[in-house]
Amino acid sequence: MGLRILRQSIKFLKSFLSPGLVNASIAPPMSIRKGGIALILLALTLSARADNSVLSLSHYDEPAFDFSGLQRSGLQGVIHEATYPAFDVDSKYAYRQAQAMRAGVLWGAYHFANGSDGRRQADHFVDFVASQWSRGHNPAQPEGVLLVLDAEQNTHYPGGNMPVAEAVRFIERVHDRTGLYPGLYSNEYWIRRVFNDPSINPASRELLCKCWLWIANYHNRPATTAPWPGWTLWQYTGDGVCGLPRGMYPTNFCNLRRVERTIFSGDRTSLHHFWAEHSWMPQREVATSTEGTATVAAQ
């Protein structure tokens, strides 16, 4: 085995193991190769526990997708941009939803946020996702649509970055209308700088933690997830950028090149259970009465 691969594997494992354990495994000079092989086997074991079968897409992705072929090749889920600033909708969302769900692929939707009123953004997002659901939903699938707030640094849409206060308003409104807390997507740097700011009040921090975390880091396994205890989904590559060992972390999927790939923190069965538990069936919406009690109403 080449030393380059060995070094890559050791670097990769440092994100999984404590420094003391890594050093103890590779320190003796005479056992470096045996220790390296053991580390690689351990890496494969750890990787096998995580399911690398989710893609994220948007209108920027131009190719026509053969979702049936992708599903046969292992694709399990797609999280697609649904809405973005300023109150616009993704023109490719509806068609791809229908094609993907017809192929038996799990479906999710995300809203790319800006700094405007979070409640209005949430209504725009939920309204659009609900309006498209009946056109593409496969009744044979028990899972609904996974909802995600994409709250990262906004460099290409109007309206600036979403502050924590507006993220909280967005999350509250989505929960009011669906009964579910959405996932929150951001990169590790933004999470550390914005969502783990010590100035965030306890109530807002508690609400944020009711969301599950979808984190992006293209160079290392995520290490900083606070205020969340850990990540549920990890996007490790996009546009071909990936600083991790390519053998374990491919940037392509079948014939799709330079796609955004995401790993789930459990195995494939757990992924389906997670999707079923956290997804929304838009046929039924939770309406909040004037007294503040939640009631379920058919749409």
Backbone hydrogen bonds in HBPLUS format (Angstrom, degrees):
<---DONOR---> <-ACCEPTOR-->    atom                        ^
c    i                          cat <-CA-CA->   ^        H-A-AA   ^      H-
h    n   atom  resd res      DA  || num        DHA   H-A  angle D-A-AA Bond
n    s   type  num  typ     dist DA aas  dist angle  dist       angle   num
A0006-LEU N   A0002-GLY O   3.08 MM   4  6.36 157.8  2.14 146.0 153.0     1
A0007-ARG N   A0003-LEU O   2.80 MM   4  6.02 161.3  1.83 152.2 156.1     2
A0008-GLN N   A0004-ARG O   2.97 MM   4  6.23 160.2  2.01 147.5 153.1     3
A0009-SER N   A0005-ILE O   2.90 MM   4  6.12 158.4  1.95 149.5 155.2     4
A0010-ILE N   A0006-LEU O   2.94 MM   4  6.22 157.5  2.00 151.7 157.8     5
A0011-LYS N   A0007-ARG O   2.90 MM   4  6.11 163.8  1.93 153.1 157.4     6
A0012-PHE N   A0008-GLN O   2.89 MM   4  6.09 158.5  1.94 148.6 154.8     7
A0013-LEU N   A0009-SER O   2.96 MM   4  6.16 154.6  2.02 145.8 152.2     8
A0014-LYS N   A0010-ILE O   3.16 MM   4  6.40 132.9  2.39 142.7 154.0     9
A0014-LYS N   A0011-LYS O   3.28 MM   3  5.36 137.4  2.47  96.7 108.0    10
A0015-SER N   A0012-PHE O   3.18 MM   3  5.87 155.8  2.25 113.0 119.4    11
A0016-PHE N   A0013-LEU O   2.88 MM   3  5.11 147.2  1.98 106.2 116.6    12
A0017-LEU N   A0013-LEU O   2.95 MM   4  6.12 157.4  2.00 162.9 169.5    13
A0021-LEU N   A0018-SER O   3.04 MM   3  5.35 119.8  2.42 106.3 120.5    14
A0022-VAL N   A0018-SER O   3.04 MM   4  6.34 162.4  2.07 159.8 165.3    15
A0023-ASN N   A0019-PRO O   2.90 MM   4  6.02 169.9  1.91 155.0 157.9    16
A0024-ALA N   A0020-GLY O   2.94 MM   4  6.03 154.6  2.01 141.4 148.9    17
A0025-SER N   A0021-LEU O   3.03 MM   4  6.17 138.8  2.20 138.8 149.2    18
A0025-SER N   A0022-VAL O   3.07 MM   3  5.13 126.2  2.37  95.1 109.3    19
A0026-ILE N   A0022-VAL O   3.18 MM   4  6.46 138.9  2.36 147.1 157.2    20
A0027-ALA N   A0023-ASN O   2.83 MM   4  5.37 134.0  2.04 152.2 157.8    21
A0031-SER N   A0028-PRO O   3.06 MM   3  5.55 151.1  2.14 114.0 122.7    22
A0032-ILE N   A0029-PRO O   3.42 MM   3  5.43 167.1  2.44 111.3 109.9    23
A0035-GLY N   A0031-SER O   2.71 MM   4  5.76 161.6  1.75 156.5 162.9    24
A0036-GLY N   A0032-ILE O   2.78 MM   4  5.88 146.5  1.89 138.6 148.4    25
A0037-ILE N   A0033-ARG O   2.93 MM   4  6.19 158.8  1.98 149.0 153.5    26
A0038-ALA N   A0034-LYS O   2.99 MM   4  6.24 158.6  2.04 147.3 153.3    27
A0039-LEU N   A0035-GLY O   2.89 MM   4  6.13 151.7  1.97 144.6 152.7    28
A0040-ILE N   A0036-GLY O   2.94 MM   4  6.21 156.3  1.99 150.1 156.1    29
A0041-LEU N   A0037-ILE O   2.97 MM   4  6.23 161.6  2.00 151.2 155.9    30
A0042-LEU N   A0038-ALA O   2.94 MM   4  6.17 151.8  2.02 143.8 152.0    31
A0043-ALA N   A0039-LEU O   2.80 MM   4  6.09 149.9  1.89 146.0 155.1    32
A0044-LEU N   A0040-ILE O   2.90 MM   4  6.23 157.2  1.95 152.3 157.5    33
A0045-THR N   A0041-LEU O   3.01 MM   4  6.26 151.9  2.09 142.8 150.5    34
A0046-LEU N   A0042-LEU O   2.89 MM   4  6.18 162.2  1.92 153.9 157.9    35
A0047-SER N   A0043-ALA O   2.82 MM   4  6.00 159.5  1.86 151.0 157.3    36
A0048-ALA N   A0044-LEU O   2.94 MM   4  6.04 144.8  2.07 140.4 149.3    37
A0049-ARG N   A0046-LEU O   3.18 MM   3  5.49 145.9  2.30 103.2 112.5    38
A0050-ALA N   A0047-SER O   3.01 MM   3  5.41 156.8  2.07 111.7 118.9    39
A0051-ASP N   A0264-PHE O   3.23 MM 213  5.13 129.9  2.49 124.7 135.6    40
A0051-ASP N   A0266-GLY O   2.88 MM 215  6.11 121.5  2.22 167.3 162.6    41
A0264-PHE N   A0051-ASP O   2.82 MM 213  5.13 168.2  1.84 145.5 148.8    42
A0076-GLN N   A0053-SER O   2.91 MM  23  5.37 168.5  1.92 146.9 150.3    43
A0077-GLY N   A0053-SER O   3.26 MM  24  6.59 161.7  2.29 149.9 150.4    44
A0262-THR N   A0054-VAL O   2.89 MM 208  5.13 151.0  1.97 158.9 156.3    45
A0055-LEU N   A0077-GLY O   3.03 MM  22  6.48 155.9  2.09 150.2 153.7    46
A0079-ILE N   A0055-LEU O   2.92 MM  24  6.42 154.8  1.99 153.2 161.5    47
A0056-SER N   A0260-GLU O   3.18 MM 204  5.57 153.6  2.25 143.1 148.6    48
A0057-LEU N   A0079-ILE O   3.12 MM  22  6.43 147.2  2.23 133.2 142.2    49
A0081-GLU N   A0057-LEU O   2.91 MM  24  6.38 154.6  1.97 150.5 157.6    50
A0061-ASP N   A0058-SER O   3.01 MM   3  5.67 161.4  2.04 117.8 123.4    51
A0070-LEU N   A0066-ASP O   2.92 MM   4  6.19 157.8  1.97 153.2 160.5    52
A0071-GLN N   A0067-PHE O   2.81 MM   4  5.87 153.1  1.88 142.7 149.8    53
A0072-ARG N   A0068-SER O   3.06 MM   4  6.29 153.8  2.13 143.4 150.0    54
A0073-SER N   A0069-GLY O   3.09 MM   4  6.29 130.6  2.34 134.6 147.7    55
A0073-SER N   A0070-LEU O   3.07 MM   3  4.95 129.6  2.33  90.9 105.1    56
A0075-LEU N   A0070-LEU O   2.91 MM   5  5.43 165.3  1.93 144.0 139.1    57
A0074-GLY N   A0071-GLN O   3.09 MM   3  5.15 163.4  2.12 104.9 109.0    58
A0106-LEU N   A0076-GLN O   2.81 MM  30  5.98 159.1  1.86 156.7 150.8    59
A0078-VAL N   A0106-LEU O   2.93 MM  28  6.20 151.1  2.01 143.6 149.5    60
A0108-GLY N   A0078-VAL O   2.72 MM  30  5.96 127.9  1.99 154.5 159.8    61
A0080-HIS N   A0108-GLY O   2.88 MM  28  6.02 163.9  1.91 135.0 129.5    62
A0110-TYR N   A0080-HIS O   2.94 MM  30  6.10 147.2  2.04 139.3 141.5    63
A0082-ALA N   A0110-TYR O   2.86 MM  28  5.64 169.4  1.87 161.2 157.7    64
A0090-ASP N   A0082-ALA O   2.85 MM   8  5.18 162.8  1.88 139.3 139.0    65
A0112-PHE N   A0083-THR O   3.07 MM  29  6.46 161.0  2.10 155.5 153.6    66
A0084-TYR N   A0088-ASP O   3.16 MM   4  5.37 156.9  2.21 125.8 130.5    67
A0088-ASP N   A0084-TYR O   2.83 MM   4  5.37 168.2  1.85 176.8 176.5    68
A0093-TYR N   A0090-ASP O   3.26 MM   3  5.47 165.3  2.28 110.4 114.9    69
A0096-ARG N   A0092-LYS O   3.21 MM   4  6.17 162.5  2.25 146.6 152.0    70
A0097-GLN N   A0093-TYR O   2.85 MM   4  5.98 152.3  1.93 153.8 162.5    71
A0098-ALA N   A0094-ALA O   3.10 MM   4  6.35 164.5  2.13 151.9 154.6    72
A0099-GLN N   A0095-TYR O   3.05 MM   4  6.34 163.3  2.08 151.2 155.7    73
A0100-ALA N   A0096-ARG O   2.84 MM   4  5.86 166.2  1.85 151.2 155.4    74
A0101-MET N   A0097-GLN O   2.95 MM   4  5.99 169.8  1.96 153.0 156.3    75
A0102-ARG N   A0098-ALA O   3.03 MM   4  5.99 146.8  2.14 138.5 147.8    76
A0103-ALA N   A0099-GLN O   3.22 MM   4  6.39 136.2  2.42 134.6 145.0    77
A0103-ALA N   A0100-ALA O   3.06 MM   3  5.14 129.2  2.33  95.0 108.6    78
A0105-VAL N   A0100-ALA O   2.98 MM   5  5.26 165.0  2.00 147.6 144.3    79
A0104-GLY N   A0101-MET O   3.04 MM   3  4.90 158.6  2.09  99.1 105.7    80
A0146-LEU N   A0107-TRP O   3.07 MM  39  6.47 159.5  2.12 134.2 138.6    81
A0109-ALA N   A0146-LEU O   2.69 MM  37  6.02 161.4  1.72 173.4 172.0    82
A0148-VAL N   A0109-ALA O   2.93 MM  39  6.18 133.9  2.15 154.2 162.4    83
A0111-HIS N   A0148-VAL O   3.02 MM  37  6.46 149.6  2.11 153.9 160.6    84
A0150-ASP N   A0111-HIS O   2.83 MM  39  5.66 164.0  1.86 155.5 155.7    85
A0113-ALA N   A0150-ASP O   3.02 MM  37  5.94 173.4  2.02 162.7 160.8    86
A0115-GLY N   A0159-GLY O   3.00 MM  44  5.37 146.7  2.12 112.8 123.2    87
A0121-GLN N   A0117-ASP O   3.12 MM   4  6.41 159.1  2.17 150.8 157.1    88
A0122-ALA N   A0118-GLY O   2.97 MM   4  6.14 153.3  2.04 143.5 150.5    89
A0123-ASP N   A0119-ARG O   3.03 MM   4  6.34 159.4  2.07 149.7 154.5    90
A0124-HIS N   A0120-ARG O   2.99 MM   4  6.20 164.1  2.02 151.7 155.9    91
A0125-PHE N   A0121-GLN O   2.97 MM   4  6.15 160.0  2.01 149.0 154.5    92
A0126-VAL N   A0122-ALA O   2.85 MM   4  6.04 178.0  1.85 161.9 161.6    93
A0127-ASP N   A0123-ASP O   2.86 MM   4  5.81 163.3  1.89 149.3 154.9    94
A0128-PHE N   A0124-HIS O   3.13 MM   4  6.20 160.2  2.17 142.2 147.3    95
A0129-VAL N   A0125-PHE O   3.00 MM   4  6.22 173.0  2.01 159.8 161.7    96
A0130-ALA N   A0126-VAL O   2.94 MM   4  5.99 163.4  1.96 150.3 155.3    97
A0131-SER N   A0127-ASP O   2.97 MM   4  6.10 153.1  2.05 143.2 150.9    98
A0132-GLN N   A0128-PHE O   3.13 MM   4  6.35 141.1  2.29 149.1 158.1    99
A0133-TRP N   A0129-VAL O   3.18 MM   4  6.18 126.1  2.49 140.5 153.4   100
A0133-TRP N   A0130-ALA O   3.33 MM   3  5.25 143.5  2.47  96.5 106.4   101
A0135-ARG N   A0132-GLN O   3.20 MM   3  5.51 135.2  2.41 104.1 116.0   102
A0136-GLY N   A0133-TRP O   3.12 MM   3  5.56 140.0  2.29 108.8 118.9   103
A0137-HIS N   A0133-TRP O   2.84 MM   4  5.57 145.0  1.96 167.1 173.2   104
A0141-GLN N   A0138-ASN O   2.88 MM   3  5.66 168.1  1.89 129.7 133.7   105
A0145-VAL N   A0280-TRP O   2.89 MM 135  5.16 162.4  1.92 141.7 137.2   106
A0280-TRP N   A0145-VAL O   2.89 MM 135  5.16 169.1  1.91 129.9 130.5   107
A0183-GLY N   A0147-LEU O   2.89 MM  36  6.28 167.1  1.90 150.4 149.5   108
A0149-LEU N   A0183-GLY O   2.83 MM  34  6.13 164.5  1.85 153.9 155.4   109
A0185-TYR N   A0149-LEU O   2.80 MM  36  6.04 170.2  1.81 157.0 158.7   110
A0151-ALA N   A0185-TYR O   3.01 MM  34  6.06 148.7  2.11 160.5 163.9   111
A0166-GLU N   A0163-PRO O   3.14 MM   3  5.54 124.2  2.47 106.4 119.0   112
A0167-ALA N   A0163-PRO O   3.04 MM   4  6.36 151.4  2.12 151.1 160.1   113
A0168-VAL N   A0164-VAL O   2.89 MM   4  6.14 155.8  1.95 155.1 160.9   114
A0169-ARG N   A0165-ALA O   3.14 MM   4  6.44 152.4  2.22 137.1 144.2   115
A0170-PHE N   A0166-GLU O   2.91 MM   4  6.11 155.7  1.97 145.5 151.9   116
A0171-ILE N   A0167-ALA O   2.92 MM   4  6.16 167.8  1.94 153.7 156.4   117
A0172-GLU N   A0168-VAL O   2.92 MM   4  6.08 165.7  1.94 152.6 156.7   118
A0173-ARG N   A0169-ARG O   3.04 MM   4  6.15 158.6  2.09 144.5 150.1   119
A0174-VAL N   A0170-PHE O   2.95 MM   4  6.23 164.8  1.98 157.6 161.5   120
A0175-HIS N   A0171-ILE O   2.96 MM   4  6.14 161.1  2.00 150.5 156.1   121
A0176-ASP N   A0172-GLU O   2.84 MM   4  6.07 153.0  1.91 145.6 153.7   122
A0177-ARG N   A0173-ARG O   3.03 MM   4  6.25 154.2  2.10 150.0 155.6   123
A0178-THR N   A0174-VAL O   2.88 MM   4  5.91 148.1  1.98 150.0 158.7   124
A0179-GLY N   A0175-HIS O   2.76 MM   4  4.68 147.0  1.86 128.8 136.3   125
A0286-VAL N   A0177-ARG O   2.69 MM 109  4.72 135.5  1.88 129.6 133.3   126
A0184-LEU N   A0212-TRP O   2.88 MM  28  6.31 153.5  1.95 165.0 173.7   127
A0214-TRP N   A0184-LEU O   2.89 MM  30  5.85 171.3  1.90 148.7 146.6   128
A0186-SER N   A0214-TRP O   3.18 MM  28  6.74 145.2  2.31 157.8 167.5   129
A0216-ALA N   A0186-SER O   3.01 MM  30  6.11 139.9  2.18 132.8 137.8   130
A0191-ILE N   A0187-ASN O   2.98 MM   4  6.25 156.4  2.04 157.6 165.1   131
A0188-GLU N   A0216-ALA O   3.05 MM  28  6.02 152.1  2.13 164.7 157.3   132
A0192-ARG N   A0188-GLU O   3.02 MM   4  6.23 162.4  2.06 148.6 152.9   133
A0193-ARG N   A0189-TYR O   2.92 MM   4  6.12 159.3  1.96 150.0 156.1   134
A0194-VAL N   A0190-TRP O   2.78 MM   4  5.56 164.5  1.80 146.0 151.3   135
A0196-ASN N   A0191-ILE O   2.89 MM   5  6.13 115.9  2.31 161.1 179.2   136
A0197-ASP N   A0194-VAL O   3.43 MM   3  5.36 158.4  2.48 105.7 104.9   137
A0200-ILE N   A0197-ASP O   3.08 MM   3  5.82 172.7  2.08 126.6 128.9   138
A0205-ARG N   A0201-ASN O   3.04 MM   4  6.29 162.2  2.07 157.8 163.6   139
A0206-GLU N   A0202-PRO O   2.88 MM   4  6.04 156.7  1.93 148.2 154.3   140
A0207-LEU N   A0203-ALA O   3.06 MM   4  6.31 154.4  2.13 143.4 149.9   141
A0208-LEU N   A0204-SER O   2.95 MM   4  6.19 165.2  1.97 153.8 157.4   142
A0209-CYS N   A0205-ARG O   3.12 MM   4  6.32 155.0  2.19 146.2 152.2   143
A0210-LYS N   A0207-LEU O   2.97 MM   3  5.29 155.5  2.03 108.9 116.9   144
A0211-CYS N   A0208-LEU O   3.02 MM   3  5.65 159.6  2.06 115.3 121.8   145
A0232-THR N   A0213-LEU O   2.88 MM  19  5.53 167.6  1.89 150.7 154.8   146
A0233-LEU N   A0213-LEU O   3.20 MM  20  6.60 163.6  2.23 146.6 150.7   147
A0215-ILE N   A0233-LEU O   2.92 MM  18  6.29 152.1  2.00 158.7 151.1   148
A0235-GLN N   A0215-ILE O   2.82 MM  20  6.18 156.1  1.87 153.6 160.9   149
A0217-ASN N   A0235-GLN O   3.11 MM  18  6.45 158.8  2.16 163.2 167.7   150
A0243-GLY N   A0218-TYR O   2.69 MM  25  6.07 169.5  1.70 158.9 162.7   151
A0228-TRP N   A0225-THR O   2.86 MM   3  5.36 137.6  2.04 135.7 128.3   152
A0265-SER N   A0232-THR O   2.99 MM  33  5.33 144.1  2.12 160.4 158.9   153
A0234-TRP N   A0263-ILE O   2.84 MM  29  5.11 153.7  1.91 147.1 155.4   154
A0263-ILE N   A0234-TRP O   2.78 MM  29  5.11 163.7  1.80 141.2 142.7   155
A0236-TYR N   A0261-ARG O   3.18 MM  25  6.33 138.2  2.36 149.7 161.7   156
A0261-ARG N   A0237-THR O   3.29 MM  24  5.69 136.7  2.49 126.2 137.8   157
A0241-VAL N   A0238-GLY O   2.98 MM   3  5.51 167.7  2.00 122.5 124.4   158
A0248-MET N   A0245-PRO O   3.09 MM   3  5.71 137.0  2.29 114.5 124.0   159
A0249-TYR N   A0245-PRO O   2.89 MM   4  5.95 143.1  2.03 146.5 157.6   160
A0259-VAL N   A0251-THR O   3.18 MM   8  6.27 141.2  2.34 166.0 177.3   161
A0253-PHE N   A0256-LEU O   2.85 MM   3  5.09 157.9  1.90 144.4 151.8   162
A0256-LEU N   A0253-PHE O   2.84 MM   3  5.09 161.1  1.88 134.7 134.8   163
A0271-LEU N   A0267-ASP O   2.96 MM   4  6.27 144.2  2.09 146.1 157.2   164
A0272-HIS N   A0268-ARG O   3.19 MM   4  6.54 156.3  2.25 149.4 153.0   165
A0273-HIS N   A0269-THR O   3.09 MM   4  6.41 157.2  2.15 147.2 153.9   166
A0274-PHE N   A0270-SER O   2.81 MM   4  5.99 159.2  1.85 150.5 156.4   167
A0275-TRP N   A0271-LEU O   2.95 MM   4  6.16 162.7  1.98 150.0 154.4   168
A0276-ALA N   A0272-HIS O   3.00 MM   4  6.16 162.9  2.03 148.1 152.5   169
A0277-GLU N   A0273-HIS O   3.00 MM   4  6.15 153.1  2.07 147.0 154.2   170
A0278-HIS N   A0274-PHE O   2.98 MM   4  6.09 152.4  2.05 154.4 161.0   171
A0279-SER N   A0275-TRP O   2.98 MM   4  5.60 124.7  2.30 145.8 153.1   172
A0284-ARG N   A0281-MET O   3.11 MM   3  6.21 173.4  2.12 136.1 137.2   173
A0299-GLN N   A0283-GLN O   2.98 MM  16  5.53 172.1  1.98 150.9 149.6   174
A0285-GLU N   A0297-ALA O   3.05 MM  12  5.61 167.3  2.07 165.8 161.8   175
A0297-ALA N   A0285-GLU O   2.96 MM  12  5.61 177.1  1.96 160.6 161.5   176
A0287-ALA N   A0295-THR O   2.84 MM   8  5.49 153.1  1.91 172.7 173.7   177
A0295-THR N   A0287-ALA O   3.01 MM   8  5.49 167.0  2.03 157.3 161.5   178
A0289-SER N   A0293-THR O   3.04 MM   4  5.56 175.0  2.04 157.9 156.3   179
A0292-GLY N   A0289-SER O   2.86 MM   3  5.16 156.5  1.92 108.4 116.3   180
